[in-house]
C-alpha cells in the first residue's frame, strides 16, 4: 500500500535524531505491507479511527484511507497524544 507522510509529520521526521530517524524510516517501510504489519495498535477516544506503531520511545500515528496510509504525526511518547 502507498504510504504518504503529511507535511507536519515530515517536519517532525526531519527534526528527529539520525538514529531515531532510521528506526522510524524502517516503520514507514513496514507500513507498505499493510495489513500484514505487526505491532500496530488502534487508538481510542478522540483518536479513534487512527493507529500507531512504536519504536522504543517514539511513535508514528497514521490513518487508513481507501488507497493509501497517511502518517499524521511522528514524535516522542511524552505528550504524544495530548494534542
DSSP file (Angstrom, degrees, kcal/mol; ACC not computed):
  #  RESIDUE AA STRUCTURE BP1 BP2  ACC     N-H-->O    O-->H-N    N-H-->O    O-->H-N    TCO  KAPPA ALPHA  PHI   PSI    X-CA   Y-CA   Z-CA
    1    1 A X              0   0    0      0, 0.0     2,-0.3     0, 0.0    33,-0.1   0.000 360.0 360.0 360.0 150.7    0.0    0.0    0.0
    2    2 A X  E     -a   68   0A   0     65,-0.7    67,-2.6    31,-0.1     2,-0.5  -0.574 360.0-152.5 -77.0 134.4    1.2    3.5   -0.6
    3    3 A X  E     -a   69   0A   0     -2,-0.3     2,-0.4    65,-0.2    67,-0.2  -0.943  10.6-170.8-111.4 124.6    2.4    5.5    2.4
    4    4 A X  E     -a   70   0A   0     65,-3.4    67,-3.1    -2,-0.5     2,-0.6  -0.950  11.8-148.6-115.9 133.1    2.0    9.3    2.4
    5    5 A X  E     -a   71   0A   0     -2,-0.4    67,-0.1    65,-0.2     5,-0.1  -0.906  20.4-128.8-104.4 120.9    3.6   11.4    5.1
    6    6 A X     >  -     0   0    0     65,-2.6     4,-2.3    -2,-0.6     5,-0.2  -0.207  25.9-107.4 -63.1 157.7    1.7   14.6    5.9
    7    7 A X  H  > S+     0   0    0      1,-0.2     4,-2.1     2,-0.2     5,-0.2   0.896 119.3  49.1 -56.5 -46.1    3.7   17.9    5.9
    8    8 A X  H  > S+     0   0    0      1,-0.2     4,-2.0     2,-0.2    -1,-0.2   0.906 112.2  48.8 -61.8 -41.8    3.6   18.3    9.7
    9    9 A X  H  > S+     0   0    0     62,-0.3     4,-2.4     2,-0.2    -1,-0.2   0.839 107.3  56.1 -67.9 -32.5    4.8   14.7   10.1
   10   10 A X  H  X S+     0   0    0     -4,-2.3     4,-2.4     2,-0.2    -2,-0.2   0.926 107.6  48.4 -63.2 -44.4    7.6   15.3    7.6
   11   11 A X  H  X S+     0   0    0     -4,-2.1     4,-1.5     1,-0.2    -2,-0.2   0.897 112.0  49.4 -61.6 -40.8    8.8   18.3    9.6
   12   12 A X  H  X S+     0   0    0     -4,-2.0     4,-0.5     2,-0.2    -2,-0.2   0.894 110.3  51.4 -65.3 -39.8    8.7   16.1   12.8
   13   13 A X  H >< S+     0   0    0     -4,-2.4     3,-1.2     1,-0.2    -2,-0.2   0.923 108.6  49.9 -62.1 -46.6   10.6   13.3   11.0
   14   14 A X  H 3< S+     0   0    0     -4,-2.4    -1,-0.2     1,-0.3    -2,-0.2   0.826 107.0  56.3 -63.6 -32.2   13.4   15.7    9.8
   15   15 A X  H 3< S+     0   0    0     -4,-1.5    -1,-0.3    -5,-0.2    -2,-0.2   0.580  86.4 104.3 -77.9  -9.9   13.8   17.0   13.4
   16   16 A X  S << S-     0   0    0     -3,-1.2     2,-0.0    -4,-0.5    -3,-0.0  -0.340  86.0 -96.2 -70.3 151.5   14.4   13.5   14.8
   17   17 A X     >  -     0   0    0      1,-0.1     4,-2.8     4,-0.0     3,-0.5  -0.393  41.1-111.5 -59.9 148.4   18.0   12.5   15.8
   18   18 A X  H  > S+     0   0    0      1,-0.2     4,-1.9     2,-0.2     5,-0.1   0.840 115.9  52.9 -58.2 -37.5   19.5   10.5   13.0
   19   19 A X  H  > S+     0   0    0      1,-0.2     4,-1.2     2,-0.2    -1,-0.2   0.898 113.8  43.0 -66.4 -38.1   19.5    7.1   14.8
   20   20 A X  H  > S+     0   0    0     -3,-0.5     4,-2.7     2,-0.2     5,-0.2   0.879 109.0  58.8 -72.5 -38.5   15.8    7.5   15.6
   21   21 A X  H  X S+     0   0    0     -4,-2.8     4,-2.5     1,-0.2    -2,-0.2   0.892 104.1  51.8 -57.7 -40.3   15.1    8.7   12.1
   22   22 A X  H  X S+     0   0    0     -4,-1.9     4,-1.7     2,-0.2    -1,-0.2   0.897 110.7  47.5 -64.1 -40.1   16.5    5.4   10.7
   23   23 A X  H  X S+     0   0    0     -4,-1.2     4,-1.5     2,-0.2    -2,-0.2   0.900 112.6  48.3 -68.4 -40.2   14.2    3.4   13.0
   24   24 A X  H  X S+     0   0    0     -4,-2.7     4,-2.4     1,-0.2    -2,-0.2   0.893 107.6  56.4 -66.3 -39.1   11.2    5.4   12.1
   25   25 A X  H  X S+     0   0    0     -4,-2.5     4,-2.1    -5,-0.2    -1,-0.2   0.898 104.3  53.4 -58.2 -40.4   12.1    5.0    8.4
   26   26 A X  H  X S+     0   0    0     -4,-1.7     4,-1.9     1,-0.2    -1,-0.2   0.883 107.9  50.7 -62.6 -38.3   12.0    1.3    8.9
   27   27 A X  H  X S+     0   0    0     -4,-1.5     4,-1.8     2,-0.2    -2,-0.2   0.918 108.2  51.9 -64.7 -42.1    8.5    1.5   10.4
   28   28 A X  H  X S+     0   0    0     -4,-2.4     4,-0.6     1,-0.2    -2,-0.2   0.886 108.9  50.5 -62.6 -38.2    7.3    3.6    7.4
   29   29 A X  H >< S+     0   0    0     -4,-2.1     3,-1.0     1,-0.2     4,-0.3   0.884 107.4  54.2 -66.0 -38.0    8.7    0.9    5.1
   30   30 A X  H >< S+     0   0    0     -4,-1.9     3,-2.0     1,-0.2    -1,-0.2   0.859  97.5  64.9 -63.7 -34.5    6.8   -1.8    7.0
   31   31 A X  H >< S+     0   0    0     -4,-1.8     3,-1.8     1,-0.3    -1,-0.2   0.749  84.7  74.1 -62.1 -22.7    3.6    0.1    6.6
   32   32 A X  T << S+     0   0    0     -3,-1.0    -1,-0.3    -4,-0.6    -2,-0.2   0.730  91.1  58.5 -61.3 -20.5    3.8   -0.5    2.8
   33   33 A X  T X  S-     0   0    0     -3,-2.0     3,-2.2    -4,-0.3    -1,-0.3   0.155  91.4-177.1 -97.0  18.4    2.8   -4.1    3.6
   34   34 A X  T <   +     0   0    0     -3,-1.8    -3,-0.0     1,-0.3    35,-0.0  -0.315  60.5  25.4 -54.8 136.7   -0.5   -3.3    5.3
   35   35 A X  T 3  S+     0   0    0      2,-0.1     2,-1.3   -34,-0.0    -1,-0.3  -0.954 114.3  66.2 -96.4   9.0   -2.4   -5.2    6.6
   36   36 A X  S <  S+     0   0    0     -3,-2.2     2,-0.5    -6,-0.1    -2,-0.1  -0.251  76.3 122.2 -85.5  50.7    0.3   -7.7    7.2
   37   37 A X        -     0   0    0     -2,-1.3     3,-0.4    -6,-0.1     2,-0.2  -0.949  49.1-151.1-117.1 128.3    2.0   -5.4    9.7
   38   38 A X  S    S+     0   0    0     -2,-0.5     3,-0.1     1,-0.2    -2,-0.0  -0.573  72.5  40.3 -92.7 160.7    2.7   -6.4   13.3
   39   39 A X  S    S+     0   0    0      1,-0.3    15,-0.4    -2,-0.2     2,-0.4   0.626  75.8 139.1  82.7  14.2    2.9   -4.0   16.2
   40   40 A X        -     0   0    0     -3,-0.4     2,-0.4    13,-0.1    -1,-0.3  -0.754  32.3-165.6 -93.4 136.6    0.0   -1.8   15.2
   41   41 A X  E     -B   52   0A   0     11,-2.5    11,-2.1    -2,-0.4     2,-0.3  -0.985  17.5-131.4-123.9 130.5   -2.4   -0.5   17.8
   42   42 A X  E     -B   51   0A   0     -2,-0.4     9,-0.2     9,-0.2     2,-0.2  -0.610  27.4-131.0 -75.0 135.8   -5.8    1.1   17.1
   43   43 A X        -     0   0    0      7,-2.9     6,-0.6     4,-0.3     7,-0.2  -0.537  21.5-153.6 -88.3 157.1   -6.2    4.3   19.1
   44   44 A X    >   +     0   0    0     -2,-0.2     3,-1.6     4,-0.2     2,-0.1  -0.607  50.9  23.4-121.7 179.3   -9.4    5.0   21.1
   45   45 A X  G >  S-     0   0    0      1,-0.3     3,-2.0    -2,-0.2    -2,-0.0  -0.362 128.5  -4.2  65.7-137.0  -11.3    8.0   22.4
   46   46 A X  G 3  S+     0   0    0      1,-0.3    -1,-0.3    -2,-0.1    -3,-0.0   0.686 138.3  54.5 -65.0 -15.9  -10.9   11.2   20.4
   47   47 A X  G X  S+     0   0    0     -3,-1.6     3,-1.7     3,-0.1    -4,-0.3   0.251  76.4 140.1 -99.7  11.6   -8.2    9.5   18.2
   48   48 A X  T <   +     0   0    0     -3,-2.0    -4,-0.2     1,-0.3     3,-0.1  -0.261  62.6  38.6 -56.0 140.6  -10.5    6.6   17.2
   49   49 A X  T 3  S+     0   0    0     -6,-0.6    15,-0.6     1,-0.4     2,-0.3   0.335 102.0  92.4  95.7  -5.4  -10.0    5.7   13.6
   50   50 A X  E <   - C   0  63A   0     -3,-1.7    -7,-2.9    -7,-0.2    -1,-0.4  -0.778  58.7-153.8-116.5 165.0   -6.3    6.2   13.8
   51   51 A X  E     -BC  42  62A   0     11,-3.2    11,-2.5    -2,-0.3     2,-0.3  -0.841   1.7-152.3-132.9 165.1   -3.5    3.8   14.6
   52   52 A X  E     -BC  41  61A   0    -11,-2.1   -11,-2.5    -2,-0.3     2,-0.3  -0.993   6.4-167.0-141.8 151.9    0.0    3.9   16.0
   53   53 A X  E     - C   0  60A   0      7,-2.0     7,-2.5    -2,-0.3     2,-0.4  -0.922  18.5-150.9-125.5 156.4    3.3    2.0   15.8
   54   54 A X  E     - C   0  59A   0    -15,-0.4     2,-0.3    -2,-0.3     5,-0.2  -0.943  19.9-172.7-131.5 153.4    6.2    2.4   18.1
   55   55 A X  E >  S- C   0  58A   0      3,-2.5     3,-1.9    -2,-0.4     2,-0.3  -0.876  72.8 -53.1-139.0 106.6    9.9    2.1   18.1
   56   56 A X  T 3  S-     0   0    0     -2,-0.3    -1,-0.0     1,-0.3   -36,-0.0  -0.477 123.0 -16.3  62.3-125.6   11.3    2.5   21.6
   57   57 A X  T 3  S+     0   0    0     -2,-0.3    20,-2.9    -3,-0.1     2,-0.3   0.327 120.8  92.0 -91.5   6.7   10.0    5.8   23.0
   58   58 A X  E <   -CD  55  76A   0     -3,-1.9    -3,-2.5    18,-0.2     2,-0.3  -0.787  57.3-158.2-108.7 147.9    8.9    7.1   19.6
   59   59 A X  E     -CD  54  75A   0     16,-3.3    16,-2.1    -2,-0.3     2,-0.5  -0.908  11.4-156.9-125.7 148.9    5.5    6.8   18.0
   60   60 A X  E     -CD  53  74A   0     -7,-2.5    -7,-2.0    -2,-0.3     2,-0.4  -0.990  16.3-162.4-122.8 118.7    4.2    7.0   14.4
   61   61 A X  E     +CD  52  73A   0     12,-3.0    11,-2.2    -2,-0.5    12,-1.6  -0.862  19.1 162.1-104.7 134.8    0.5    7.9   14.2
   62   62 A X  E     -CD  51  71A   0    -11,-2.5   -11,-3.2    -2,-0.4     2,-0.3  -0.943  26.6-143.4-146.8 166.0   -1.4    7.2   11.0
   63   63 A X  E     -CD  50  70A   0      7,-2.2     7,-2.6    -2,-0.3     2,-0.4  -0.960  22.4-120.2-132.1 152.4   -4.8    6.8    9.5
   64   64 A X  E     - D   0  69A   0    -15,-0.6     2,-0.3    -2,-0.3     5,-0.2  -0.751  26.4-178.3 -93.9 135.6   -6.1    4.5    6.7
   65   65 A X  E >   - D   0  68A   0      3,-2.7     3,-0.6    -2,-0.4    -2,-0.0  -0.839  45.6 -94.0-122.2 165.6   -7.7    5.8    3.6
   66   66 A X  T 3  S+     0   0    0     -2,-0.3     3,-0.1     1,-0.2    -2,-0.0   0.831 119.5  14.3 -52.1 -39.0   -9.1    3.7    0.7
   67   67 A X  T 3  S+     0   0    0      1,-0.1   -65,-0.7   -66,-0.1     2,-0.3   0.323 128.2  27.2-122.3   8.4   -5.9    3.7   -1.3
   68   68 A X  E <   -aD   2  65A   0     -3,-0.6    -3,-2.7   -67,-0.1     2,-0.5  -0.984  65.1-118.6-159.6 167.1   -3.2    4.9    1.0
   69   69 A X  E     -aD   3  64A   0    -67,-2.6   -65,-3.4    -2,-0.3     2,-0.6  -0.968  27.1-153.9-111.8 130.3   -1.9    5.2    4.5
   70   70 A X  E     -aD   4  63A   0     -7,-2.6    -7,-2.2    -2,-0.5     2,-0.6  -0.924   4.5-149.0-110.7 117.3   -1.4    8.8    5.8
   71   71 A X  E     +aD   5  62A   0    -67,-3.1   -65,-2.6    -2,-0.6   -62,-0.3  -0.748  21.1 173.8 -82.4 121.3    1.2    9.4    8.5
   72   72 A X  E     +     0   0A   0    -11,-2.2     2,-0.3    -2,-0.6   -10,-0.2   0.646  58.0  17.9-106.1 -19.2   -0.1   12.3   10.5
   73   73 A X  E     - D   0  61A   0    -12,-1.6   -12,-3.0   -64,-0.1     2,-0.4  -0.985  49.6-176.8-157.8 142.0    2.3   12.5   13.4
   74   74 A X  E     + D   0  60A   0     -2,-0.3     2,-0.3   -14,-0.2   -14,-0.2  -0.993  35.4 105.7-137.8 129.6    5.8   11.3   14.5
   75   75 A X  E     - D   0  59A   0    -16,-2.1   -16,-3.3    -2,-0.4     2,-0.1  -0.996  63.4 -52.2 179.1-180.0    7.3   12.0   17.9
   76   76 A X  E     - D   0  58A   0     -2,-0.3   -18,-0.2   -18,-0.2     4,-0.1  -0.411  50.2-118.5 -72.2 149.1    8.4   11.1   21.4
   77   77 A X  S >  S+     0   0    0    -20,-2.9     3,-1.8     2,-0.1     2,-0.6   0.772  87.7  99.9 -64.2 -27.1    5.9    9.3   23.6
   78   78 A X  T 3  S-     0   0    0      1,-0.3    -2,-0.1   -21,-0.2   -21,-0.0  -0.482 110.8 -12.5 -64.3 111.8    5.9   12.2   26.2
   79   79 A X  T >  S+     0   0    0     -2,-0.6     3,-1.2    -4,-0.1     4,-0.4   0.594  95.5 135.5  74.5  11.7    2.9   14.2   25.3
   80   80 A X  T <  S+     0   0    0     -3,-1.8     3,-0.4     1,-0.3    -2,-0.1   0.862  75.5  37.5 -61.5 -37.6    2.4   12.5   22.0
   81   81 A X  T 3  S+     0   0    0     -4,-0.4    -1,-0.3     1,-0.2    -3,-0.1   0.292  91.2  94.4 -98.6   9.5   -1.4   12.1   22.4
   82   82 A X    <         0   0    0     -3,-1.2    -1,-0.2     1,-0.2    -2,-0.1   0.722 360.0 360.0 -76.7 -22.4   -2.1   15.4   24.2
   83   83 A X              0   0    0     -3,-0.4    -1,-0.2    -4,-0.4    -2,-0.1   0.519 360.0 360.0 -60.8 360.0   -3.0   17.4   21.1
